[in-house]
Amino acid sequence: MIPRTLFDADLDGFRDSVRKFLEQEASPHHEQWEKDGQVSRELWQKAGELGFLCPTMPEEYGGVGADFRYSAVVMEEISRAGLSGIGWTLHSDIVAPYILNYGSEELKKHYLPKMASGEIITAIAMSEPGAGSDLQGVKTTALKDGDHYILNGSKTF
């Protein structure tokens, strides 16, 4: 096997923590969550307490300010455990960076700490009838109307 020099002792320790957590807190319940179509909110909150959600988020917004290797470890361990529907990577590595990079300071301060703690769970509403997940085919519009937006379109889940 080719040695993995990208990961150091700190990351190995983090990996062990994530693996044990998933084995104890997620794997025993995964089948039921799949049937229910919903993962336990308690799991999200416990993961947030341990720094497993949004690990790359800066400390000023409630994260631990780790580099992307920590997110890679979380992804690898979720895959290793076969936890297909847990949703952490969408939340942590797609939605959070959108808000961090494009959101107003007010938006960042309101949502990012809640995302890192697991208080809220986020997703992206991009799938539409006739477009699927092809962002070029999205028909939904958001038009500014004074202090508000008028949304028109439909999404599928």
C-alpha positions as CSV (number, residue, x, y, z in Angstrom):
1,M,0.0,0.0,0.0
2,I,1.2,3.5,-0.8
3,P,1.9,5.5,2.4
4,R,-0.5,8.4,3.0
5,T,1.9,11.2,4.0
6,L,-0.9,13.9,3.8
7,F,-2.2,12.8,7.2
8,D,-0.3,13.3,10.5
9,A,-0.8,12.1,14.1
10,D,-3.3,14.9,14.8
11,L,-5.5,13.8,11.9
12,D,-5.1,10.2,12.8
13,G,-6.4,11.0,16.3
14,F,-9.3,13.0,14.8
15,R,-10.0,10.1,12.4
16,D,-10.2,7.7,15.4
17,S,-12.6,10.0,17.2
18,V,-14.9,10.3,14.1
19,R,-14.8,6.6,13.5
20,K,-15.7,5.7,17.1
21,F,-18.5,8.3,17.2
22,L,-20.0,7.0,14.0
23,E,-19.7,3.4,15.1
24,Q,-21.4,4.1,18.4
25,E,-23.9,6.9,17.6
26,A,-24.8,6.5,13.9
27,S,-24.3,3.0,12.5
28,P,-26.7,1.3,14.9
29,H,-29.5,3.6,13.9
30,H,-28.7,4.1,10.2
31,E,-31.2,1.5,8.9
32,Q,-34.0,3.1,10.8
33,W,-33.1,6.6,9.7
34,E,-33.1,5.4,6.1
35,K,-36.7,4.0,6.6
36,D,-37.8,7.2,8.3
37,G,-36.1,9.4,5.8
38,Q,-34.6,11.5,8.6
39,V,-31.4,11.4,10.7
40,S,-31.6,12.1,14.4
41,R,-31.2,15.8,15.3
42,E,-29.5,14.6,18.4
43,L,-26.7,13.0,16.3
44,W,-26.2,16.4,14.5
45,Q,-25.9,18.2,17.8
46,K,-23.5,15.7,19.3
47,A,-21.4,15.9,16.1
48,G,-21.4,19.7,16.4
49,E,-20.2,19.5,20.0
50,L,-17.3,17.4,18.9
51,G,-16.3,19.6,16.0
52,F,-17.3,17.1,13.3
53,L,-19.6,19.6,11.5
54,C,-18.1,22.4,9.5
55,P,-14.6,21.7,10.7
56,T,-13.0,24.2,8.3
57,M,-15.2,27.0,9.5
58,P,-13.3,29.9,11.1
59,E,-13.5,30.1,14.9
60,E,-15.1,33.5,14.8
61,Y,-18.2,31.8,13.3
62,G,-18.3,28.8,15.7
63,G,-16.0,26.4,13.8
64,V,-12.6,25.0,14.8
65,G,-10.7,26.6,11.9
66,A,-9.2,23.3,10.7
67,D,-7.9,22.8,7.2
68,F,-9.8,20.7,4.5
69,R,-8.0,17.5,5.5
70,Y,-10.3,17.3,8.5
71,S,-13.3,17.5,6.2
72,A,-11.7,14.8,4.1
73,V,-11.4,12.6,7.2
74,V,-15.0,13.1,8.0
75,M,-16.1,12.2,4.5
76,E,-13.9,9.1,4.4
77,E,-15.2,7.8,7.7
78,I,-18.8,8.4,6.7
79,S,-18.1,6.4,3.5
80,R,-16.3,3.7,5.4
81,A,-19.2,3.2,7.7
82,G,-21.7,3.1,4.8
83,L,-23.7,6.0,6.2
84,S,-25.1,7.2,2.8
85,G,-27.8,9.5,4.0
86,I,-26.2,11.3,6.9
87,G,-25.9,14.6,5.0
88,W,-23.0,16.1,6.9
89,T,-20.8,16.8,3.9
90,L,-23.5,18.7,2.0
91,H,-24.1,20.8,5.1
92,S,-20.4,21.3,6.1
93,D,-18.6,21.4,2.8
94,I,-21.1,22.9,0.3
95,V,-23.7,25.0,2.1
96,A,-21.4,26.5,4.8
97,P,-18.8,27.7,2.2
98,Y,-21.5,29.4,0.2
99,I,-22.6,31.4,3.2
100,L,-19.0,32.0,4.4
101,N,-17.8,33.2,1.0
102,Y,-20.9,35.0,-0.3
103,G,-23.1,35.9,2.7
104,S,-23.4,39.2,4.4
105,E,-21.7,39.5,7.8
106,E,-25.2,39.5,9.4
107,L,-26.1,36.2,7.6
108,K,-22.7,34.6,8.6
109,K,-23.1,35.5,12.3
110,H,-26.7,34.3,12.3
111,Y,-26.4,30.9,10.5
112,L,-22.8,29.7,10.7
113,P,-22.5,29.1,14.4
114,K,-25.8,27.3,14.4
115,M,-24.5,25.1,11.5
116,A,-21.3,24.3,13.3
117,S,-23.1,23.3,16.5
118,G,-25.7,21.2,14.7
119,E,-28.5,23.5,15.9
120,I,-29.7,23.8,12.3
121,I,-29.4,21.5,9.4
122,T,-28.9,23.0,5.9
123,A,-29.3,21.8,2.3
124,I,-29.5,23.2,-1.2
125,A,-32.8,23.3,-3.0
126,M,-31.6,23.0,-6.5
127,S,-33.5,20.0,-7.9
128,E,-36.5,20.9,-10.1
129,P,-39.0,19.0,-12.2
130,G,-37.5,18.8,-15.7
131,A,-34.1,20.0,-14.6
132,G,-33.1,17.5,-11.9
133,S,-29.8,18.8,-10.5
134,D,-28.7,20.5,-13.7
135,L,-28.1,24.1,-12.5
136,Q,-28.2,25.3,-16.1
137,G,-31.8,24.1,-16.4
138,V,-33.1,25.7,-13.2
139,K,-36.2,27.9,-13.8
140,T,-36.9,29.2,-10.3
141,T,-36.5,32.9,-9.9
142,A,-35.9,35.3,-7.0
143,L,-36.8,38.9,-7.8
144,K,-36.1,41.7,-5.4
145,D,-39.2,43.6,-4.4
146,G,-38.3,46.4,-2.0
147,D,-36.8,44.7,1.1
148,H,-38.1,41.3,0.1
149,Y,-37.7,38.7,-2.6
150,I,-40.5,37.2,-4.7
151,L,-39.8,33.5,-5.4
152,N,-41.4,31.7,-8.3
153,G,-40.8,28.1,-9.3
154,S,-40.8,24.6,-7.8
155,K,-38.4,22.2,-6.3
156,T,-38.4,18.4,-5.8
157,F,-37.0,16.4,-2.9
